[in-house]
């Protein structure tokens, strides 16, 4: 029996699927989110000071931010719709500032466009451009994000064959729908059916990226180089519940401390 088990294990080891495609989280994986977001928030509020004085004379940036977070957290309509909740926030405060419904909607759209343009001005981590250039030679690359950054508008967008966001399919990681959609997109682009284990997902959030990817049968590489430790789940108030309960026992296929270590991790998955 022991020999048979060893033989089976050896056979499985020699049948390891090669990684044909790689999907990436964006924020805090390929670039730091906080500086970009803070800059976009500040500059959009400065724009409002010029174009909506009656609003900014009454309400601070902190008040807008608090309202937006509460709306996102409590209103199910906005669970996966970050862009829409931003527009809704400006509209709500414009109405409080005696704008008409039409004026409030127009102002919200204009303010969002200012913010969204700045949202794409990201500063990638060191080595990201070179890494993507290298990986794209032998792998199909895509992105899966819960945020609303449009990677195609960033300086590294040309490396990716597709980009999925929670807004587009109304589902957020770790929901399996977004990973299943990614697999279907990859298969369509490559013109062949794939085993999910032939796709590796890379991300910094254990719950969203690692738990989500592993449930979908992807290989999962955890970029644990930020504020959380190997044995911790990065928690968000709106994610608490069954997802965390079901994450017990799930481990990443590889853990890296810097995105530049990804090629080594991918090599380790073959052994």
Backbone torsions as a table, in degrees:
resi	resn	phi	psi	omega
1	UNK	NA	-43.0	-179.0
2	UNK	-61.8	-43.0	179.7
3	UNK	-63.1	-38.5	-178.5
4	UNK	-66.9	-40.8	178.0
5	UNK	-63.3	-44.2	179.7
6	UNK	-63.2	-39.7	179.7
7	UNK	-64.3	-41.2	178.6
8	UNK	-63.2	-43.4	179.2
9	UNK	-63.2	-39.9	-180.0
10	UNK	-66.2	-39.7	179.5
11	UNK	-63.4	-43.2	178.4
12	UNK	-62.2	-39.0	-178.5
13	UNK	-64.1	-38.7	-178.5
14	UNK	-76.5	-12.6	-179.0
15	UNK	-100.9	16.9	178.9
16	UNK	-56.4	128.7	-178.2
17	UNK	-73.9	136.6	175.4
18	UNK	-71.6	150.7	177.4
19	UNK	-81.4	117.9	-178.1
20	UNK	-102.7	-23.0	-179.1
21	UNK	-142.3	151.3	179.8
22	UNK	-131.4	130.0	173.9
23	UNK	-110.8	144.6	-176.9
24	UNK	-122.0	138.7	159.3
25	UNK	-69.5	162.6	-178.3
26	UNK	-106.8	-71.8	-174.6
27	UNK	-62.4	128.1	179.9
28	UNK	66.5	11.2	171.6
29	UNK	-115.4	-51.6	177.6
30	UNK	-100.1	-21.1	175.9
31	UNK	-152.9	156.6	175.6
32	UNK	-75.5	131.5	-177.1
33	UNK	-77.0	-44.6	-167.8
34	UNK	-54.5	-50.8	-177.8
35	UNK	-62.9	-38.5	178.8
36	UNK	-65.5	-44.9	-177.5
37	UNK	-67.9	-41.6	179.6
38	UNK	-63.5	-40.7	178.4
39	UNK	-64.2	-44.9	180.0
40	UNK	-63.5	-41.5	179.0
41	UNK	-61.4	-47.7	-177.2
42	UNK	-64.2	-47.2	-176.7
43	UNK	-67.7	-33.6	177.4
44	UNK	-67.5	-38.8	177.7
45	UNK	-67.5	-36.2	175.5
46	UNK	-63.5	-38.0	177.1
47	UNK	-63.8	-41.0	178.2
48	UNK	-64.6	-34.6	178.1
49	UNK	-59.0	-33.6	-179.5
50	UNK	-85.3	-39.0	-171.4
51	UNK	-103.0	-8.9	-179.9
52	UNK	-147.7	61.1	-174.9
53	UNK	-60.5	-36.7	-179.2
54	UNK	-63.5	-26.4	176.9
55	UNK	-78.1	-52.2	-175.8
56	UNK	-72.2	-20.6	175.4
57	UNK	-68.1	-22.5	-177.4
58	UNK	-105.6	-31.0	-170.6
59	UNK	-127.7	134.9	-179.4
60	UNK	-85.3	166.8	174.7
61	UNK	-61.3	-38.0	179.2
62	UNK	-62.7	-38.1	179.3
63	UNK	-65.8	-40.9	177.7
64	UNK	-64.9	-42.1	-178.9
65	UNK	-64.8	-42.7	-179.7
66	UNK	-64.6	-42.3	178.8
67	UNK	-62.2	-44.4	-178.4
68	UNK	-62.8	-43.7	-180.0
69	UNK	-63.6	-42.9	180.0
70	UNK	-64.2	-41.3	179.2
71	UNK	-63.7	-44.1	-180.0
72	UNK	-63.8	-38.6	-176.5
73	UNK	-74.5	-36.9	-168.9
74	UNK	-104.8	-20.5	-176.4
75	UNK	-101.8	113.0	-174.9
76	UNK	-59.8	-24.7	-179.5
77	UNK	-61.6	-26.1	-173.7
78	UNK	-108.3	14.0	-175.7
79	UNK	-53.5	-41.3	-178.0
80	UNK	-116.2	15.1	-170.5
81	UNK	-121.8	75.0	-176.9
82	UNK	-64.5	-42.3	-179.2
83	UNK	-63.0	-44.4	-177.8
84	UNK	-65.2	-35.7	-179.8
85	UNK	-69.5	-29.2	174.8
86	UNK	-66.6	-44.9	178.8
87	UNK	-63.5	-42.6	-178.6
88	UNK	-63.5	-34.7	178.8
89	UNK	-64.4	-49.3	179.6
90	UNK	-62.9	-41.2	179.0
91	UNK	-60.0	-45.4	-178.3
92	UNK	-60.8	-42.6	-178.9
93	UNK	-75.6	-28.5	175.0
94	UNK	-66.3	-41.2	177.6
95	UNK	-63.6	-37.3	176.8
96	UNK	-68.1	-18.6	-178.6
97	UNK	-101.3	20.6	174.3
98	UNK	71.5	23.4	169.4
99	UNK	-78.0	150.9	173.6
100	UNK	-73.2	167.5	178.6
101	UNK	-57.3	-46.8	-179.6
102	UNK	-63.4	-44.1	179.7
103	UNK	-64.1	-39.8	-179.3
104	UNK	-64.4	-41.7	179.2
105	UNK	-64.9	-43.9	179.7
106	UNK	-64.2	-42.6	179.0
107	UNK	-64.0	-42.4	179.7
108	UNK	-60.6	-41.8	-179.9
109	UNK	-66.0	-43.3	-179.8
110	UNK	-66.0	-44.6	-179.8
111	UNK	-64.7	-40.5	178.2
112	UNK	-62.4	-41.8	179.7
113	UNK	-60.7	-37.4	176.3
114	UNK	-62.7	-48.7	-179.1
115	UNK	-63.2	-44.6	-174.1
116	UNK	-65.4	-36.7	177.5
117	UNK	-63.9	-42.1	179.2
118	UNK	-70.8	-28.8	-179.5
119	UNK	-61.2	-25.8	-177.7
120	UNK	-87.1	-7.8	-178.8
121	UNK	-85.3	74.7	-175.0
122	UNK	-96.1	153.8	173.5
123	UNK	-114.1	104.4	-174.4
124	UNK	-67.4	155.3	173.8
125	UNK	-61.9	154.2	179.4
126	UNK	-55.1	131.0	175.1
127	UNK	89.6	-4.7	-176.1
128	UNK	-64.9	-46.4	-178.6
129	UNK	-58.6	-46.7	-179.6
130	UNK	-66.3	-39.2	179.6
131	UNK	-61.4	-48.8	-178.1
132	UNK	-65.1	-37.9	177.6
133	UNK	-61.1	-41.1	179.2
134	UNK	-67.8	-49.5	-175.4
135	UNK	-67.2	-33.0	-176.7
136	UNK	-68.0	-13.9	178.6
137	UNK	-70.1	-30.5	-175.2
138	UNK	-125.6	-0.7	-178.6
139	UNK	-136.4	149.4	169.1
140	UNK	-82.7	131.7	-176.3
141	UNK	-113.8	139.7	176.4
142	UNK	-146.4	173.6	179.4
143	UNK	-128.1	146.5	175.6
144	UNK	-131.9	111.5	-173.0
145	UNK	-130.2	142.8	170.6
146	UNK	-86.1	-12.4	179.4
147	UNK	-86.4	-175.4	-177.7
148	UNK	-114.7	19.4	174.4
149	UNK	-68.4	141.3	175.2
150	UNK	-102.4	99.2	-174.8
151	UNK	-59.6	-26.4	-179.3
152	UNK	-66.8	-21.6	178.6
153	UNK	-93.2	-0.7	179.9
154	UNK	-94.0	175.4	-177.2
155	UNK	-68.9	-13.8	-177.8
156	UNK	-112.5	7.5	-173.8
157	UNK	-59.7	-29.7	-175.6
158	UNK	-68.6	-12.6	-179.4
159	UNK	-81.8	-14.4	-171.0
160	UNK	-105.9	136.9	179.0
161	UNK	-83.5	-22.9	177.1
162	UNK	-157.9	160.8	178.4
163	UNK	-141.6	127.7	177.4
164	UNK	-116.4	142.2	175.1
165	UNK	-133.5	158.8	179.4
166	UNK	-58.1	-34.7	-178.3
167	UNK	-64.1	-40.9	-172.9
168	UNK	-68.0	-36.5	-177.7
169	UNK	-114.0	6.3	177.2
170	UNK	55.8	43.2	175.6
171	UNK	-151.6	139.0	-177.1
172	UNK	-112.7	147.4	169.8
173	UNK	-57.4	139.1	13.5
174	UNK	-91.4	13.7	179.4
175	UNK	-52.2	131.8	-177.2
176	UNK	-64.0	-23.3	-177.3
177	UNK	-58.8	-40.7	-176.5
178	UNK	-70.2	-33.1	176.6
179	UNK	-74.8	-39.5	177.2
180	UNK	-63.2	-38.7	177.5
181	UNK	-64.5	-39.4	178.1
182	UNK	-62.9	-44.5	179.6
183	UNK	-61.5	-43.2	178.4
184	UNK	-62.0	-40.3	178.9
185	UNK	-64.9	-41.9	179.0
186	UNK	-62.7	-46.4	-179.9
187	UNK	-61.1	-39.1	178.8
188	UNK	-65.5	-43.0	-179.3
189	UNK	-68.8	-35.2	-178.4
190	UNK	-88.2	-14.6	179.4
191	UNK	69.3	30.7	179.5
192	UNK	-156.5	155.0	175.9
193	UNK	-79.2	142.7	179.9
194	UNK	-124.2	150.9	165.1
195	UNK	-77.8	138.2	-179.6
196	UNK	-53.9	-29.3	-179.2
197	UNK	-70.6	-5.8	175.4
198	UNK	-86.9	1.7	177.0
199	UNK	-116.2	132.2	175.5
200	UNK	-109.7	133.5	175.8
201	UNK	-109.5	137.1	-177.5
202	UNK	-119.9	127.4	179.1
203	UNK	-163.2	166.0	-175.8
204	UNK	-97.9	-17.2	-175.4
205	UNK	-97.2	116.3	-174.3
206	UNK	-59.6	-47.5	-177.4
207	UNK	-67.0	-54.2	-176.0
208	UNK	-67.2	-46.7	-171.5
209	UNK	-90.2	-49.6	-174.5
210	UNK	-79.2	-50.9	178.1
211	UNK	-60.9	-45.6	-179.9
212	UNK	-60.6	-46.2	-178.7
213	UNK	-65.7	-42.7	-177.9
214	UNK	-67.1	-38.2	176.0
215	UNK	-61.4	-35.2	-179.7
216	UNK	-82.0	0.5	178.8
217	UNK	74.4	14.5	171.8
218	UNK	-74.4	160.6	163.6
219	UNK	-74.7	145.7	-175.3
220	UNK	-127.6	124.9	178.4
221	UNK	-117.0	120.0	-175.1
222	UNK	-95.8	118.3	172.5
223	UNK	-85.7	97.6	-175.3
224	UNK	-108.7	60.5	-177.3
225	UNK	-114.3	12.3	-175.3
226	UNK	-111.4	-129.4	-168.9
227	UNK	-89.7	-2.7	-177.8
228	UNK	-114.7	159.1	-175.2
229	UNK	-97.5	169.5	-177.1
230	UNK	-59.4	-33.5	-173.7
231	UNK	-99.6	16.7	-178.5
232	UNK	-116.7	149.4	171.5
233	UNK	-100.9	128.9	176.0
234	UNK	-70.9	114.2	-171.2
235	UNK	-99.1	144.5	172.1
236	UNK	-128.2	142.6	-176.8
237	UNK	-57.2	-40.7	-175.7
238	UNK	-77.3	-4.2	180.0
239	UNK	-102.7	-7.6	-176.1
240	UNK	-66.3	144.8	179.8
241	UNK	134.6	-141.3	-171.8
242	UNK	-62.9	-31.3	-178.6
243	UNK	-61.1	-42.1	179.6
244	UNK	-70.3	-36.7	179.0
245	UNK	-62.3	-35.6	-176.0
246	UNK	-87.3	-0.6	-178.0
247	UNK	-87.5	-10.3	-177.9
248	UNK	-61.6	130.9	178.8
249	UNK	91.4	-10.4	178.7
250	UNK	-83.8	132.9	178.1
251	UNK	-129.1	152.9	177.1
252	UNK	-72.9	151.5	175.8
253	UNK	-74.3	-25.5	176.0
254	UNK	-156.0	150.4	177.8
255	UNK	-124.5	130.0	178.1
256	UNK	-125.2	152.4	-179.8
257	UNK	-100.8	-12.0	177.3
258	UNK	-147.6	145.0	-177.8
259	UNK	-59.7	-27.1	179.1
260	UNK	-65.8	-16.8	179.8
261	UNK	-82.8	-1.0	-175.3
262	UNK	-59.1	-44.7	179.4
263	UNK	-55.3	-39.9	178.5
264	UNK	-65.2	-40.4	178.1
265	UNK	-64.2	-40.5	179.5
266	UNK	-64.5	-38.1	177.5
267	UNK	-63.8	-38.2	-178.9
268	UNK	-66.0	-27.6	-179.1
269	UNK	-69.6	-19.5	-179.2
270	UNK	-80.9	-16.6	-177.4
271	UNK	-94.0	NA	NA
